[in-house]
Structure formats: structure tokens, C-alpha cells
Amino acid sequence: MAEIATTPNPPYYAVIFTTVASNNSQGYAEMAERMVKLGQQQPGFLGIESARSDLGITVSYWKDLESIKNWKKNAEHLQAQKKGRSDWYAAYTTRIALVEKEYSFSVDG
């Protein structure tokens, strides 16, 4: 079952990574799983949510812009980015947003 990330009270940052997949998905699932595990180990990482159909959207949450910058420069992440451009994505856009407010609903309480 999908889970909504548990984040601290705002402010914090969201990196919204929107993708259109290419016809080549060889190795993608393994790399995506590795990037989630690696991202979770990074200082300033707060959580992640992802959905994929025709359009893929992954939102990762970060303490500050410095944490995002350090993640972008991570050597293994740089390799995944390169592979994404050469093999896995027909198109992508990355957006960075400051989360100033959040509110939630859950049937469970």
C-alpha cells in the first residue's frame, strides 16, 4: 500500500521530479530503489512519495536548500541522472518548492 511521507511542520522544501519514461526500462526499477535508499541516508532528507503511470511524479522532502544541493552532487546520484538522460526518460522536469503550509486528512484519524 502507498504511504504518505511524514514530514515535520513547515517550512521545508519539496523537490518535484516529473518524468515521461522512454521505451527502455531495463535496470530502472533497481536504480530507483537504490536512489530511494541512498537518498534516505542523506543529511536533511525528510521523506519521499512517488507515483507512476503514463507520467511519473516523485516528490522528495528536504530540510533546506543546502541538503538538496548536496544530494544533487552525490556521485552515485550523478550516475543515475546520467543514465536517466541516456536511457530511461523521454523528458523530465525538476522543480524545487518551499513548503509553507500543510494539512492532512485520514479516515483512521
Secondary structure, DSSP 8 states (H G I E B T S, - for coil): --------SS-EEEEEEEEEE-S--TTHHHHHHHHHHHHHTSTTEEEEEEEESSSEEEEEEES-HHHHHHHHH-HHHHHHHHHIIIIIEEEEEEEEEEE-------TT-
